[in-house]
Amino acid sequence: MRSLRFLPACLVLAAGAIAAENWLKDDRLVEAIQKKVREIQPTREEKRFDEIGWASSIVEARAISQKTNRPLFLFTYNGNIDTGRC
């Protein structure tokens, strides 16, 4: 009687495995996902932000600023930078 409780779950899992095996063989899925990933990747212009010479502390930034005779820009935020509410 107990084994009958698990029979529907086993059948669903088996059917899902068979369907997934057939579905994953379709290269169109992989190509579509790769295309979407390429579309949403930032462009070179959008990645200019990564070229900023970030320092891990104010002391380190100050030393670099004095060594290179360049200004120090201090960016602080209170909140979540991902939402744009700095």
N, CA, C and O atoms as a GROMACS GRO file, in nm:
protein
  344
    1MET      N    1   0.081  -0.118   0.000
    1MET     CA    2   0.000   0.000   0.000
    1MET      C    3   0.087   0.126   0.000
    1MET      O    4   0.055   0.223  -0.069
    2ARG      N    5   0.195   0.125   0.077
    2ARG     CA    6   0.283   0.241   0.083
    2ARG      C    7   0.348   0.269  -0.051
    2ARG      O    8   0.364   0.385  -0.090
    3SER      N    9   0.386   0.165  -0.122
    3SER     CA   10   0.453   0.184  -0.251
    3SER      C   11   0.360   0.247  -0.354
    3SER      O   12   0.406   0.310  -0.449
    4LEU      N   13   0.230   0.232  -0.336
    4LEU     CA   14   0.134   0.291  -0.430
    4LEU      C   15   0.128   0.443  -0.415
    4LEU      O   16   0.092   0.513  -0.509
    5ARG      N   17   0.163   0.495  -0.298
    5ARG     CA   18   0.164   0.639  -0.278
    5ARG      C   19   0.272   0.706  -0.361
    5ARG      O   20   0.255   0.819  -0.408
    6PHE      N   21   0.382   0.639  -0.380
    6PHE     CA   22   0.495   0.696  -0.451
    6PHE      C   23   0.490   0.668  -0.601
    6PHE      O   24   0.571   0.724  -0.676
    7LEU      N   25   0.401   0.586  -0.646
    7LEU     CA   26   0.392   0.551  -0.788
    7LEU      C   27   0.363   0.674  -0.875
    7LEU      O   28   0.431   0.692  -0.976
    8PRO      N   29   0.265   0.759  -0.842
    8PRO     CA   30   0.242   0.877  -0.927
    8PRO      C   31   0.364   0.970  -0.933
    8PRO      O   32   0.396   1.024  -1.039
    9ALA      N   33   0.430   0.987  -0.821
    9ALA     CA   34   0.549   1.073  -0.820
    9ALA      C   35   0.659   1.014  -0.907
    9ALA      O   36   0.726   1.087  -0.981
   10CYS      N   37   0.677   0.884  -0.900
   10CYS     CA   38   0.778   0.818  -0.982
   10CYS      C   39   0.744   0.830  -1.130
   10CYS      O   40   0.832   0.851  -1.213
   11LEU      N   41   0.617   0.816  -1.163
   11LEU     CA   42   0.575   0.828  -1.303
   11LEU      C   43   0.598   0.970  -1.354
   11LEU      O   44   0.643   0.989  -1.467
   12VAL      N   45   0.568   1.069  -1.273
   12VAL     CA   46   0.589   1.207  -1.314
   12VAL      C   47   0.738   1.235  -1.333
   12VAL      O   48   0.777   1.299  -1.430
   13LEU      N   49   0.820   1.187  -1.241
   13LEU     CA   50   0.965   1.207  -1.254
   13LEU      C   51   1.020   1.137  -1.378
   13LEU      O   52   1.103   1.194  -1.450
   14ALA      N   53   0.974   1.017  -1.404
   14ALA     CA   54   1.021   0.944  -1.523
   14ALA      C   55   0.979   1.016  -1.650
   14ALA      O   56   1.059   1.031  -1.742
   15ALA      N   57   0.853   1.062  -1.655
   15ALA     CA   58   0.806   1.134  -1.773
   15ALA      C   59   0.884   1.264  -1.791
   15ALA      O   60   0.919   1.301  -1.903
   16GLY      N   61   0.912   1.332  -1.681
   16GLY     CA   62   0.990   1.455  -1.689
   16GLY      C   63   1.131   1.431  -1.738
   16GLY      O   64   1.184   1.510  -1.817
   17ALA      N   65   1.192   1.323  -1.693
   17ALA     CA   66   1.327   1.290  -1.737
   17ALA      C   67   1.331   1.258  -1.885
   17ALA      O   68   1.422   1.301  -1.956
   18ILE      N   69   1.233   1.184  -1.932
   18ILE     CA   70   1.227   1.150  -2.075
   18ILE      C   71   1.204   1.276  -2.158
   18ILE      O   72   1.269   1.297  -2.260
   19ALA      N   73   1.111   1.360  -2.114
   19ALA     CA   74   1.082   1.484  -2.187
   19ALA      C   75   1.203   1.576  -2.186
   19ALA      O   76   1.234   1.639  -2.288
   20ALA      N   77   1.271   1.586  -2.074
   20ALA     CA   78   1.388   1.673  -2.064
   20ALA      C   79   1.500   1.624  -2.154
   20ALA      O   80   1.570   1.704  -2.217
   21GLU      N   81   1.517   1.493  -2.161
   21GLU     CA   82   1.622   1.438  -2.247
   21GLU      C   83   1.597   1.473  -2.393
   21GLU      O   84   1.689   1.509  -2.466
   22ASN      N   85   1.473   1.462  -2.435
   22ASN     CA   86   1.439   1.497  -2.574
   22ASN      C   87   1.448   1.647  -2.596
   22ASN      O   88   1.490   1.691  -2.703
   23TRP      N   89   1.408   1.725  -2.498
   23TRP     CA   90   1.405   1.870  -2.512
   23TRP      C   91   1.546   1.928  -2.514
   23TRP      O   92   1.576   2.019  -2.590
   24LEU      N   93   1.632   1.874  -2.428
   24LEU     CA   94   1.768   1.926  -2.418
   24LEU      C   95   1.854   1.889  -2.538
   24LEU      O   96   1.958   1.951  -2.561
   25LYS      N   97   1.814   1.789  -2.615
   25LYS     CA   98   1.890   1.754  -2.735
   25LYS      C   99   1.872   1.859  -2.843
   25LYS      O  100   1.950   1.866  -2.938
   26ASP      N  101   1.769   1.941  -2.830
   26ASP     CA  102   1.739   2.044  -2.928
   26ASP      C  103   1.840   2.157  -2.914
   26ASP      O  104   1.837   2.229  -2.814
   27ASP      N  105   1.928   2.175  -3.011
   27ASP     CA  106   2.031   2.279  -3.005
   27ASP      C  107   1.972   2.419  -3.019
   27ASP      O  108   2.039   2.517  -2.985
   28ARG      N  109   1.851   2.430  -3.067
   28ARG     CA  110   1.789   2.562  -3.079
   28ARG      C  111   1.773   2.629  -2.943
   28ARG      O  112   1.785   2.751  -2.931
   29LEU      N  113   1.747   2.550  -2.841
   29LEU     CA  114   1.735   2.605  -2.706
   29LEU      C  115   1.867   2.666  -2.660
   29LEU      O  116   1.871   2.778  -2.609
   30VAL      N  117   1.975   2.591  -2.680
   30VAL     CA  118   2.108   2.639  -2.640
   30VAL      C  119   2.144   2.764  -2.719
   30VAL      O  120   2.193   2.861  -2.662
   31GLU      N  121   2.119   2.763  -2.848
   31GLU     CA  122   2.150   2.879  -2.932
   31GLU      C  123   2.068   3.000  -2.891
   31GLU      O  124   2.119   3.112  -2.888
   32ALA      N  125   1.941   2.979  -2.860
   32ALA     CA  126   1.854   3.090  -2.820
   32ALA      C  127   1.902   3.151  -2.689
   32ALA      O  128   1.900   3.274  -2.673
   33ILE      N  129   1.943   3.068  -2.596
   33ILE     CA  130   1.992   3.119  -2.467
   33ILE      C  131   2.124   3.194  -2.486
   33ILE      O  132   2.144   3.301  -2.428
   34GLN      N  133   2.214   3.138  -2.566
   34GLN     CA  134   2.341   3.205  -2.591
   34GLN      C  135   2.319   3.339  -2.660
   34GLN      O  136   2.388   3.437  -2.630
   35LYS      N  137   2.225   3.345  -2.752
   35LYS     CA  138   2.194   3.471  -2.822
   35LYS      C  139   2.141   3.574  -2.722
   35LYS      O  140   2.180   3.691  -2.726
   36LYS      N  141   2.052   3.531  -2.634
   36LYS     CA  142   1.994   3.623  -2.535
   36LYS      C  143   2.102   3.674  -2.440
   36LYS      O  144   2.102   3.792  -2.405
   37VAL      N  145   2.192   3.587  -2.399
   37VAL     CA  146   2.302   3.628  -2.309
   37VAL      C  147   2.389   3.732  -2.379
   37VAL      O  148   2.428   3.831  -2.317
   38ARG      N  149   2.422   3.710  -2.508
   38ARG     CA  150   2.503   3.808  -2.582
   38ARG      C  151   2.431   3.941  -2.594
   38ARG      O  152   2.495   4.046  -2.589
   39GLU      N  153   2.299   3.938  -2.611
   39GLU     CA  154   2.222   4.061  -2.626
   39GLU      C  155   2.222   4.145  -2.498
   39GLU      O  156   2.224   4.268  -2.505
   40ILE      N  157   2.220   4.080  -2.383
   40ILE     CA  158   2.208   4.156  -2.259
   40ILE      C  159   2.343   4.188  -2.195
   40ILE      O  160   2.348   4.258  -2.093
   41GLN      N  161   2.451   4.140  -2.252
   41GLN     CA  162   2.583   4.173  -2.200
   41GLN      C  163   2.610   4.321  -2.224
   41GLN      O  164   2.571   4.374  -2.327
   42PRO      N  165   2.677   4.388  -2.132
   42PRO     CA  166   2.707   4.530  -2.151
   42PRO      C  167   2.804   4.552  -2.267
   42PRO      O  168   2.892   4.469  -2.293
   43THR      N  169   2.786   4.664  -2.335
   43THR     CA  170   2.875   4.697  -2.446
   43THR      C  171   3.006   4.752  -2.391
   43THR      O  172   3.020   4.776  -2.271
   44ARG      N  173   3.102   4.773  -2.479
   44ARG     CA  174   3.231   4.827  -2.436
   44ARG      C  175   3.213   4.965  -2.374
   44ARG      O  176   3.279   4.997  -2.274
   45GLU      N  177   3.125   5.046  -2.431
   45GLU     CA  178   3.101   5.180  -2.377
   45GLU      C  179   3.038   5.171  -2.238
   45GLU      O  180   3.067   5.252  -2.150
   46GLU      N  181   2.952   5.074  -2.219
   46GLU     CA  182   2.886   5.057  -2.089
   46GLU      C  183   2.982   5.004  -1.982
   46GLU      O  184   2.957   5.021  -1.863
   47LYS      N  185   3.090   4.943  -2.024
   47LYS     CA  186   3.187   4.887  -1.929
   47LYS      C  187   3.298   4.986  -1.893
   47LYS      O  188   3.392   4.950  -1.822
   48ARG      N  189   3.288   5.109  -1.942
   48ARG     CA  190   3.389   5.210  -1.908
   48ARG      C  191   3.399   5.231  -1.758
   48ARG      O  192   3.505   5.269  -1.707
   49PHE      N  193   3.290   5.206  -1.688
   49PHE     CA  194   3.287   5.217  -1.542
   49PHE      C  195   3.393   5.129  -1.478
   49PHE      O  196   3.448   5.163  -1.373
   50ASP      N  197   3.423   5.015  -1.541
   50ASP     CA  198   3.522   4.922  -1.487
   50ASP      C  199   3.665   4.974  -1.500
   50ASP      O  200   3.756   4.920  -1.437
   51GLU      N  201   3.685   5.077  -1.579
   51GLU     CA  202   3.820   5.130  -1.599
   51GLU      C  203   3.863   5.226  -1.488
   51GLU      O  204   3.978   5.268  -1.484
   52ILE      N  205   3.771   5.259  -1.400
   52ILE     CA  206   3.804   5.348  -1.289
   52ILE      C  207   3.900   5.277  -1.195
   52ILE      O  208   3.882   5.159  -1.165
   53GLY      N  209   4.000   5.349  -1.150
   53GLY     CA  210   4.097   5.290  -1.057
   53GLY      C  211   4.044   5.293  -0.915
   53GLY      O  212   4.076   5.384  -0.838
   54TRP      N  213   3.964   5.195  -0.881
   54TRP     CA  214   3.904   5.192  -0.748
   54TRP      C  215   4.009   5.157  -0.643
   54TRP      O  216   4.100   5.078  -0.668
   55ALA      N  217   3.996   5.215  -0.527
   55ALA     CA  218   4.084   5.184  -0.413
   55ALA      C  219   3.997   5.125  -0.302
   55ALA      O  220   3.879   5.158  -0.290
   56SER      N  221   4.055   5.040  -0.224
   56SER     CA  222   3.978   4.972  -0.119
   56SER      C  223   3.964   5.056   0.009
   56SER      O  224   3.881   5.024   0.095
   57SER      N  225   4.043   5.162   0.022
   57SER     CA  226   4.030   5.246   0.141
   57SER      C  227   4.065   5.390   0.105
   57SER      O  228   4.127   5.417   0.002
   58ILE      N  229   4.023   5.482   0.190
   58ILE     CA  230   4.052   5.624   0.168
   58ILE      C  231   4.202   5.649   0.180
   58ILE      O  232   4.258   5.730   0.106
   59VAL      N  233   4.266   5.580   0.273
   59VAL     CA  234   4.411   5.598   0.292
   59VAL      C  235   4.485   5.557   0.165
   59VAL      O  236   4.575   5.628   0.120
   60GLU      N  237   4.449   5.444   0.108
   60GLU     CA  238   4.513   5.397  -0.015
   60GLU      C  239   4.484   5.493  -0.130
   60GLU      O  240   4.574   5.524  -0.209
   61ALA      N  241   4.361   5.540  -0.140
   61ALA     CA  242   4.324   5.634  -0.247
   61ALA      C  243   4.402   5.765  -0.234
   61ALA      O  244   4.448   5.821  -0.334
   62ARG      N  245   4.417   5.811  -0.112
   62ARG     CA  246   4.492   5.937  -0.088
   62ARG      C  247   4.639   5.920  -0.129
   62ARG      O  248   4.697   6.011  -0.190
   63ALA      N  249   4.698   5.807  -0.096
   63ALA     CA  250   4.838   5.782  -0.133
   63ALA      C  251   4.854   5.778  -0.285
   63ALA      O  252   4.949   5.834  -0.340
   64ILE      N  253   4.762   5.712  -0.352
   64ILE     CA  254   4.768   5.704  -0.499
   64ILE      C  255   4.747   5.842  -0.560
   64ILE      O  256   4.813   5.879  -0.656
   65SER      N  257   4.655   5.917  -0.502
   65SER     CA  258   4.627   6.053  -0.551
   65SER      C  259   4.751   6.141  -0.540
   65SER      O  260   4.783   6.214  -0.634
   66GLN      N  261   4.819   6.136  -0.428
   66GLN     CA  262   4.938   6.217  -0.409
   66GLN      C  263   5.053   6.170  -0.498
   66GLN      O  264   5.129   6.252  -0.551
   67LYS      N  265   5.065   6.040  -0.514
   67LYS     CA  266   5.174   5.985  -0.596
   67LYS      C  267   5.158   6.022  -0.743
   67LYS      O  268   5.257   6.053  -0.810
   68THR      N  269   5.036   6.020  -0.793
   68THR     CA  270   5.011   6.049  -0.934
   68THR      C  271   4.975   6.195  -0.960
   68THR      O  272   4.955   6.235  -1.074
   69ASN      N  273   4.967   6.274  -0.852
   69ASN     CA  274   4.932   6.416  -0.862
   69ASN      C  275   4.798   6.433  -0.935
   69ASN      O  276   4.783   6.519  -1.022
   70ARG      N  277   4.703   6.351  -0.897
   70ARG     CA  278   4.569   6.357  -0.955
   70ARG      C  279   4.468   6.376  -0.842
   70ARG      O  280   4.495   6.341  -0.728
   71PRO      N  281   4.351   6.431  -0.875
   71PRO     CA  282   4.251   6.454  -0.770
   71PRO      C  283   4.191   6.323  -0.718
   71PRO      O  284   4.193   6.220  -0.786
   72LEU      N  285   4.140   6.331  -0.600
   72LEU     CA  286   4.073   6.217  -0.536
   72LEU      C  287   3.923   6.241  -0.543
   72LEU      O  288   3.874   6.346  -0.502
   73PHE      N  289   3.851   6.144  -0.593
   73PHE     CA  290   3.705   6.153  -0.598
   73PHE      C  291   3.650   6.052  -0.500
   73PHE      O  292   3.674   5.932  -0.513
   74LEU      N  293   3.576   6.099  -0.403
   74LEU     CA  294   3.519   6.012  -0.300
   74LEU      C  295   3.372   5.989  -0.330
   74LEU      O  296   3.292   6.083  -0.334
   75PHE      N  297   3.336   5.865  -0.352
   75PHE     CA  298   3.199   5.827  -0.381
   75PHE      C  299   3.146   5.748  -0.262
   75PHE      O  300   3.202   5.645  -0.226
   76THR      N  301   3.039   5.796  -0.202
   76THR     CA  302   2.976   5.724  -0.092
   76THR      C  303   2.829   5.709  -0.123
   76THR      O  304   2.772   5.788  -0.199
   77TYR      N  305   2.767   5.610  -0.064
   77TYR     CA  306   2.623   5.594  -0.081
   77TYR      C  307   2.564   5.530   0.042
   77TYR      O  308   2.631   5.458   0.116
   78ASN      N  309   2.439   5.556   0.060
   78ASN     CA  310   2.364   5.497   0.168
   78ASN      C  311   2.239   5.436   0.106
   78ASN      O  312   2.143   5.507   0.076
   79GLY      N  313   2.241   5.310   0.088
   79GLY     CA  314   2.129   5.244   0.022
   79GLY      C  315   2.177   5.129  -0.062
   79GLY      O  316   2.276   5.063  -0.030
   80ASN      N  317   2.107   5.106  -0.170
   80ASN     CA  318   2.140   4.995  -0.259
   80ASN      C  319   2.174   5.052  -0.395
   80ASN      O  320   2.088   5.107  -0.463
   81ILE      N  321   2.299   5.039  -0.436
   81ILE     CA  322   2.342   5.098  -0.563
   81ILE      C  323   2.271   5.034  -0.682
   81ILE      O  324   2.256   5.098  -0.786
   82ASP      N  325   2.227   4.909  -0.670
   82ASP     CA  326   2.159   4.840  -0.780
   82ASP      C  327   2.027   4.906  -0.817
   82ASP      O  328   1.983   4.897  -0.932
   83THR      N  329   1.963   4.972  -0.722
   83THR     CA  330   1.835   5.035  -0.751
   83THR      C  331   1.851   5.180  -0.797
   83THR      O  332   1.753   5.244  -0.834
   84GLY      N  333   1.973   5.230  -0.794
   84GLY     CA  334   1.997   5.367  -0.835
   84GLY      C  335   1.968   5.469  -0.727
   84GLY      O  336   1.970   5.589  -0.753
   85ARG      N  337   1.942   5.422  -0.607
   85ARG     CA  338   1.911   5.513  -0.497
   85ARG      C  339   2.035   5.525  -0.408
   85ARG      O  340   2.046   5.458  -0.305
   86CYS      N  341   2.126   5.611  -0.449
   86CYS     CA  342   2.250   5.630  -0.374
   86CYS      C  343   2.234   5.740  -0.273
   86CYS      O  344   2.329   5.771  -0.200
   0.00000   0.00000   0.00000
